[in-house]
Amino acid sequence: MSSSRLIVMKFGGTSVGDASRFRQCAAIVSKALKKDRVIVVVSAMAGVTDLIFRTIDAARHGDSENTESHLRTFETAHRRLISELLTGSAAADAECFLQQVFDHLRKSAHALLALRSDISAQTMDSLVALGERISSWVLAKHLEQSGIQSAFVRAEDAIVTDANFGNAAPEMETTRAKCQSALLPPTARGVVPVVGGYSGATPDGRITTLGRGGSDYSATIIGAASGADEVWIWTDVDGVLTADPRICPDATTLPQITFAEAIELAYYGAKVIHPRAAYPAADADIPVWIKNSFRPEAEGTRITRSVSPVASPVKSVTTVKQATLITLVTRRDVHPVELWGRLFLRLGQEQIEVLFATQSSPEHALGLVLRSEDAGRVLKLVRTIFRIELAQGVMQPVQVNNDVAVIAVLGEAMKGTCGILGRVFSSVARCEVSVIAVAQGASELSICFAVPAAAAAQIVRAVHDEFCANFGASIPVCLRPSTQALSGAQ
């Protein structure tokens, strides 16, 4: 058995959304075990992590009614899962396990209600990872009940991180030793280790989380640390598409993309893989597959360092539908390099991402294009950092445009290909839409531009039609040994 390939399978929240989805996960694992060794990483049930955050937020604001309502929802959802999925002693064991987890969350919430105080990042991490702890424990029990040897492994026994609570980074050497002792011996015996995603622990055992979307990150960390042959990310889409099918009904699934393309696509709103998750797999040169647990027979998308060339230089068109343009303008007699340096330093310290920035040639105007959810924080920062300059008229009042969407046109083959910009903006011009701001990435992987939000869908369709209308027919068939292993899995 130990000579077979090692596959790390990560099941996302929608893939473990209810008892029927857990059964499908078990079927997928069972099918793969006929040829390969498998390590499973599991997200919390869909919506559970957000529910925990809402519970904590209500409790620390003294909202007892919503706190109790959220706690009941948390308990009811998991008790329903257990009653529909497990029987006999497995169900009894699960009830005991759930009660321990629920007591921990309830006591912490009640303590916050009583104190009405803020919560430390360390305590927050110990609570928000509870959803993954339950789902991984329950899936391990269900696999056992289904006749598949499995073992629940705590995330803190597999992944070691630094102490940056809420956004921890793995310590790979220590994690490698942990994985090789906790995960590889069971797989050599045909046992499937099941690990909760999203979390790990510091070297002294304090629970940490890897940031939102961290279950993908957990999978690639474990894949790299365990020396896996492939990582499979099971989600609710067939793979990476040339565009959002709700906007472009003729969008097709890409059989293969590079890690660089995947990171860029995810950054600009495509449902691919969490950007941080790409790095451990890329560093270890481990292919990552994006697959649909609702349609496991679909081929999926393979992400690797390099891929075969395709006819179109553009692979995908994506959009950030809710964006904001913040424009800062200084007086003509002021050289703003120092001002902009202060701003970007603070943005980095606050870990706020800028989708792209533009600067006028005389360097007196700076445009920041941001996700709308970050705009309030950035405005507050700007008004704090430049309070003197704004008061003295060195800087004009901040201009804010919330009616913006960002279009990203992406493909590694665009690099060095003549005429791409002309074709992109010719297609935009045919829509009779004015472009607000433009940037091309330094890597030449993407062309990004801001347009009025109401025109975003129209422009995505126009650009997609220009480059990707016949994309499916032009893509060469790639080798898919792992897809064949799952062919017909139900």
Secondary structure, DSSP 8 states (H G I E B T S, - for coil): -TTS-EEEEEE-GGGGSSHHHHHHHHHHHHHHHTTSEEEEEE--STTHHHHHHHHHHHHHTT-HHHHHHHHHHHHHHHHHHHHHH--HHHHHHHHHHHHHHHHHHHHHHHHHHHH-----HHHHHHHHTHHHHHHHHHHHHHHHHTT--EEEE-GGGT-BB-S-TTS--B-HHHHHHHHHHHTHHHHHTT-EEEEESSEEE-TT--EEE--TTHHHHHHHHHHHHHT-SEEEEEESSSSEESS-TTT-TT--EESEEEHHHHHHHHHTT-SS--HHHHHHHHHHT--EEEEETTSTTS--EEEES-----S-S--EEEEEEEEEEEEEEB-TT--THHHHHHHHHHHHHTT---SEEEE-TTS-EEEEEEEHHHHHHHHHHHHHHTHHHHHHTSB---EEEEEEEEEEEE-GGGTT-TTHHHHHHHHHHHTT----EEEE-TTSSEEEEEEEGGGHHHHHHHHHHHHHTTHHHHS-----HHHHHTTT--
